[in-house]
Amino acid sequence: MPPEKRSKTGKAKSGRKADRPKGGRTGVGGRGPKGALLIVWVLAVVLLASLIYLGKETRRLPAPLPTGLPSQKAENSPGPPAPEEAGARQGKDRPSVEGYPESKTDSSSSPKYSAVEPPLRRDVPPTHAAPQIGSPLPNIAPRSAMASIVIDDLGPNLEIAKQFACLPFRVTFSVLPHQAHSREIAELAHLKGLEVILHMPMEPLDRNTNPGKGALLVSMSGDEIRRNISAALDTSPYFDGVNNHMGSRMTRDVEMMKIVLSELKTRDLLFLDSMTTGGSKAWQVARELKMSTLKRDIFLDDNPSAGSIRSQISRLVKIARLKGAVLAIGHPRAATLKSLQDAGGYFRKEGVEIVSARELAARLKAARFTSGSAGKGNE
């Protein structure tokens, strides 16, 4: 080729090369259209992978619990007791008192609870906050608790009566008539500011048991009953009321008790039914006559052991706190005296006020509720 042509051709070629960019191929990133599509594809794959990963993590999160319910805790962390455990614990702490049975539920028919409560309906807003599982129940105990403690069978022993008169709270003395120290003990109670009532002997179920001098019997006429009551009341001018000594046969007889209680009502005396039998009608008759009356809730010392007496004192407190009022009867025994001497602080700590029988009856009448349901006791 001639030199002239070669030079023109070279210039043309060199000119075309000079028009190209130094980076090589044209397009995004210097790679052309195919390179741009590759980058977009890689970014789409990364974005899709991120969305899949986030979706899996979202499914692992627990469903939100409804407002007002406690959050579920880890398996090994301590938490509130299950409903069955909470119920058992409350049942254990709840007073268990003879004569006041707790309600029982059939476990086969009771509803079962899951570990997590079902969510609340969102379309119906709750009118109040849901209760917390394991939260304490509202306090439904009475605001005040009262007890009256009557010491029966006083009269034969003056020294034991003096010791009971020095207890750190005021008990009620119930004095048998026609005993060696009946008058002195009634006078002692009056001087100490204690209530004193007549412990009137009445006929028991066992005819071979002697209730004592001047007892009221179902075979007596109305005049004989009134004479015996009058003679017994002559023991002391300080008697505020009467309760029966023995008398399980007498107190079952409605007609005989109408005679007895009508006489006591004319003298404005309180009648306290010792409830030596569950079949006693005396308290019911006294209420029908609209006279001041009470009935015994518990005996403190049917079992004369110190442990049993302390247990009965504890039971007295439980009944007083449960019902608001309780009437207990004890006897002039050394173990009863010692247990009551030790119980003064216990009564104060538990908020149980010890009052006289007449004051208890007056408060109950004002509050319009009655003193307990007594079971069968010893004569």
C-alpha positions in Angstrom: 0.0 0.0 0.0 1.3 3.4 -0.7 2.5 5.4 2.2 -0.1 8.1 1.7 -2.9 5.7 2.0 -1.4 4.0 5.0 -1.2 7.3 6.8 -4.8 8.2 6.2 -6.0 4.8 7.2 -4.0 4.9 10.4 -5.4 8.3 11.2 -8.9 7.1 10.7 -8.3 4.2 12.9 -6.6 6.3 15.5 -9.4 8.8 15.4 -12.0 6.1 16.0 -10.0 4.9 19.0 -9.7 8.4 20.3 -13.5 8.8 20.3 -13.9 5.8 22.7 -13.7 6.5 26.5 -10.6 5.3 28.2 -12.6 3.0 30.6 -13.4 0.5 28.0 -17.0 -0.5 27.2 -19.8 2.1 27.6 -22.8 1.7 30.1 -23.4 1.8 33.8 -20.2 1.0 35.7 -18.5 0.7 32.4 -20.1 -2.7 31.8 -22.9 -1.8 29.5 -26.6 -2.8 29.8 -25.9 -6.3 30.8 -23.8 -5.2 33.8 -26.6 -2.9 35.0 -29.1 -5.8 34.9 -26.7 -8.0 36.9 -26.3 -5.4 39.6 -30.1 -4.9 39.9 -30.6 -8.7 40.1 -28.1 -9.0 42.9 -29.7 -6.2 44.8 -33.1 -7.9 44.4 -31.8 -11.2 45.7 -30.3 -9.5 48.8 -33.5 -7.6 49.5 -35.6 -10.8 49.1 -33.3 -12.7 51.4 -33.6 -9.9 54.0 -37.4 -10.0 53.9 -37.4 -13.8 54.3 -35.1 -13.6 57.3 -37.2 -10.8 59.0 -40.3 -12.8 58.4 -38.9 -15.8 60.2 -37.8 -13.6 63.2 -41.3 -12.1 63.4 -42.9 -15.5 63.7 -40.7 -16.3 66.6 -42.0 -13.5 68.7 -44.7 -14.4 71.3 -48.3 -13.1 70.6 -49.1 -10.0 72.7 -51.0 -10.8 75.9 -54.2 -8.8 76.7 -54.0 -5.8 78.9 -54.4 -6.6 82.6 -53.0 -10.2 82.4 -49.5 -11.0 83.6 -46.9 -11.9 81.1 -45.7 -15.5 80.7 -42.4 -16.1 82.4 -39.6 -18.4 81.5 -40.0 -22.1 82.3 -37.5 -22.1 85.1 -38.3 -18.7 86.6 -40.5 -18.5 89.7 -44.0 -17.1 89.0 -47.4 -16.8 90.5 -48.9 -20.1 91.7 -51.2 -22.1 89.4 -54.9 -21.7 90.2 -55.0 -25.1 91.9 -52.0 -24.2 94.0 -53.4 -20.8 94.9 -56.7 -22.3 95.9 -55.0 -25.0 98.0 -52.8 -22.3 99.7 -55.8 -20.2 100.5 -57.7 -23.2 101.8 -54.8 -24.0 104.1 -54.7 -20.5 105.5 -58.4 -20.1 105.8 -59.8 -20.8 109.3 -61.2 -24.3 109.6 -63.8 -24.2 112.4 -66.0 -27.0 113.5 -69.6 -26.0 112.9 -68.5 -23.7 110.1 -67.7 -26.1 107.2 -66.0 -24.7 104.1 -67.7 -25.1 100.8 -66.3 -28.0 98.7 -66.2 -28.2 95.0 -66.1 -31.2 92.8 -62.8 -31.3 91.0 -64.2 -33.3 88.1 -66.7 -30.5 87.3 -64.5 -27.5 88.1 -63.2 -25.6 85.0 -59.6 -26.2 84.0 -57.3 -23.3 83.4 -54.5 -23.1 80.7 -51.1 -21.6 81.4 -51.9 -18.5 79.3 -55.3 -16.9 79.4 -57.1 -16.5 76.1 -57.0 -13.0 74.6 -59.9 -10.6 75.3 -62.3 -9.7 72.6 -61.1 -6.5 71.0 -64.5 -5.5 69.7 -66.0 -5.2 73.2 -63.8 -3.1 75.5 -63.7 -4.3 79.2 -65.6 -2.2 81.7 -63.0 -2.8 84.4 -59.5 -4.1 84.7 -59.1 -7.9 84.7 -58.1 -9.4 88.1 -54.5 -10.5 88.5 -53.9 -14.2 89.0 -52.9 -14.8 92.6 -54.0 -11.4 93.9 -55.3 -11.4 97.4 -59.1 -11.7 98.0 -60.9 -8.6 99.4 -61.1 -8.5 103.2 -64.7 -9.5 104.1 -64.0 -10.0 107.8 -66.0 -8.0 110.3 -64.5 -4.7 111.3 -64.8 -5.6 115.0 -64.6 -8.9 116.8 -66.1 -9.5 120.2 -66.1 -12.4 122.6 -67.7 -13.1 126.0 -66.1 -15.8 128.2 -68.3 -17.3 131.0 -66.8 -19.3 133.8 -69.3 -21.8 135.0 -69.7 -23.9 138.2 -68.3 -21.3 140.6 -69.4 -21.6 144.2 -67.6 -24.4 146.0 -64.0 -23.0 145.8 -63.4 -19.3 146.7 -59.6 -19.4 146.0 -59.9 -20.4 142.4 -62.6 -17.7 141.9 -60.2 -15.1 143.2 -57.6 -16.1 140.6 -60.1 -15.9 137.8 -61.1 -12.4 139.0 -57.5 -11.3 138.4 -57.4 -12.2 134.7 -56.1 -9.4 132.4 -59.6 -9.1 130.9 -63.1 -9.3 132.3 -64.8 -12.7 132.3 -68.4 -13.4 133.4 -68.8 -15.4 136.6 -71.6 -17.9 136.6 -72.3 -19.0 140.2 -74.2 -22.0 141.4 -76.7 -21.4 144.1 -76.7 -23.1 147.5 -72.9 -23.7 147.6 -70.4 -23.0 150.4 -69.1 -19.8 148.8 -71.8 -18.8 146.4 -72.6 -15.5 148.1 -69.0 -14.6 148.6 -68.0 -15.2 145.0 -70.9 -13.2 143.7 -69.9 -10.3 146.0 -66.2 -10.7 144.8 -67.3 -10.5 141.2 -69.3 -7.3 141.9 -66.4 -5.7 143.7 -64.0 -6.5 140.9 -66.4 -4.9 138.4 -67.2 -8.3 136.8 -70.6 -9.5 135.5 -72.1 -12.2 137.6 -75.0 -14.5 136.6 -76.8 -17.4 138.2 -75.9 -20.9 137.1 -79.3 -22.5 137.5 -79.4 -26.3 137.9 -81.8 -28.0 135.5 -82.7 -31.6 134.9 -80.2 -33.5 132.6 -81.0 -36.4 130.2 -79.4 -38.9 132.6 -81.9 -39.3 135.5 -79.1 -40.8 137.6 -77.1 -37.6 137.5 -77.9 -35.1 140.3 -77.9 -31.5 138.9 -77.7 -30.1 142.4 -79.8 -28.5 145.1 -82.8 -26.5 143.9 -82.7 -27.8 140.4 -85.6 -27.3 137.9 -87.3 -30.5 136.9 -89.8 -31.3 134.1 -92.1 -32.9 136.6 -92.5 -29.7 138.6 -95.5 -27.4 138.5 -95.2 -23.8 137.4 -95.3 -22.6 141.0 -92.5 -25.0 142.1 -90.4 -23.7 139.2 -90.9 -20.1 140.2 -90.1 -20.8 143.9 -86.9 -22.6 143.0 -85.9 -19.7 140.7 -86.6 -17.2 143.4 -84.7 -19.1 146.0 -81.7 -19.4 143.8 -81.7 -15.7 142.9 -81.8 -14.8 146.6 -78.1 -15.9 146.6 -77.0 -12.5 145.5 -78.6 -9.2 144.5 -76.0 -8.7 141.8 -77.1 -11.3 139.2 -77.5 -9.9 135.7 -78.7 -13.1 134.1 -79.1 -16.8 134.2 -77.7 -19.8 132.4 -78.5 -23.5 132.7 -76.3 -25.9 134.6 -76.8 -29.3 132.9 -80.5 -29.2 131.8 -80.4 -31.2 128.6 -83.8 -32.6 129.4 -85.3 -29.4 130.7 -84.2 -27.2 127.8 -85.7 -29.5 125.2 -89.2 -29.0 126.7 -90.8 -25.9 125.1 -93.6 -25.5 127.6 -91.4 -25.8 130.6 -88.9 -23.3 129.2 -91.8 -20.9 128.6 -92.5 -21.0 132.4 -88.8 -20.5 133.3 -88.1 -17.8 130.8 -91.3 -15.8 131.5 -90.2 -15.6 135.1 -86.7 -14.4 134.1 -88.2 -11.8 131.8 -90.3 -10.3 134.5 -87.1 -9.8 136.4 -85.3 -8.3 133.4 -82.6 -10.9 133.4 -80.5 -12.1 130.5 -80.8 -15.8 129.6 -77.8 -17.6 128.3 -78.5 -21.0 126.7 -75.5 -23.2 127.6 -76.5 -25.6 124.7 -75.6 -28.7 126.6 -77.7 -30.4 123.9 -78.1 -29.6 120.2 -81.9 -30.2 120.8 -82.3 -27.3 123.2 -85.3 -25.0 122.5 -84.5 -22.5 125.3 -82.7 -19.9 123.1 -85.5 -20.1 120.5 -88.2 -19.6 123.2 -86.3 -16.7 124.7 -86.2 -15.0 121.3 -89.9 -15.6 120.9 -90.5 -13.9 124.3 -88.4 -11.0 123.0 -86.0 -11.1 126.0 -82.3 -10.6 126.0 -80.6 -13.9 125.2 -77.5 -15.6 123.9 -76.3 -19.1 123.2 -73.0 -20.8 123.7 -70.7 -21.2 120.7 -67.9 -23.3 122.2 -66.7 -24.9 125.4 -63.1 -24.1 126.2 -62.3 -27.1 128.3 -64.4 -30.1 127.6 -61.0 -31.7 127.1 -59.2 -30.4 130.2 -55.7 -30.7 128.7 -53.7 -27.5 128.3 -53.1 -28.1 124.6 -56.8 -28.7 123.9 -57.7 -25.5 125.8 -55.2 -23.4 123.9 -56.6 -24.9 120.6 -60.2 -23.9 121.7 -59.0 -20.4 122.5 -57.5 -20.1 119.0 -60.9 -21.4 117.7 -62.7 -18.7 119.7 -60.6 -16.1 118.0 -61.3 -17.5 114.5 -65.0 -17.6 115.1 -65.0 -14.0 116.5 -63.1 -12.7 113.5 -65.3 -14.7 111.1 -68.7 -13.8 112.6 -68.0 -10.7 114.7 -69.1 -12.3 118.0 -68.6 -15.5 120.0 -69.6 -16.7 123.4 -67.5 -19.3 125.1 -67.9 -21.2 128.4 -65.1 -22.5 130.6 -64.8 -24.0 134.1 -62.8 -23.2 137.2 -59.8 -25.5 136.4 -56.1 -24.8 136.8 -55.3 -25.5 133.1 -58.2 -23.2 132.0 -56.9 -20.4 134.3 -53.3 -20.7 133.0 -54.4 -20.7 129.4 -56.6 -17.6 129.8 -53.8 -15.8 131.7 -51.5 -16.4 128.7 -54.2 -15.4 126.2 -54.5 -11.7 127.1 -51.9 -10.5 124.6 -53.2 -12.9 122.0 -56.6 -11.4 122.1 -55.2 -7.9 121.8 -53.0 -8.9 118.9 -55.9 -10.5 117.0 -58.2 -7.5 117.8 -60.7 -9.5 119.8 -62.5 -7.5 122.5 -63.6 -9.4 125.6 -66.9 -8.0 126.9 -69.6 -9.1 129.4 -72.4 -11.4 128.2 -75.0 -8.7 128.6 -72.9 -6.2 126.6 -72.4 -8.8 123.9 -76.2 -9.4 123.7 -76.9 -5.7 123.5 -74.4 -5.2 120.7 -75.7 -8.1 118.8 -79.2 -6.9 119.1 -78.1 -3.4 117.9 -76.3 -4.9 115.0 -79.2 -7.3 114.2 -77.3 -10.5 114.0 -77.1 -13.4 116.3 -74.4 -15.3 118.1 -73.3 -18.5 116.4 -74.6 -22.0 115.9 -73.4 -24.2 118.7 -73.0 -27.9 118.5 -73.6 -30.5 121.2 -71.5 -30.0 124.4 -71.0 -31.9 127.6 -73.3 -31.5 130.6 
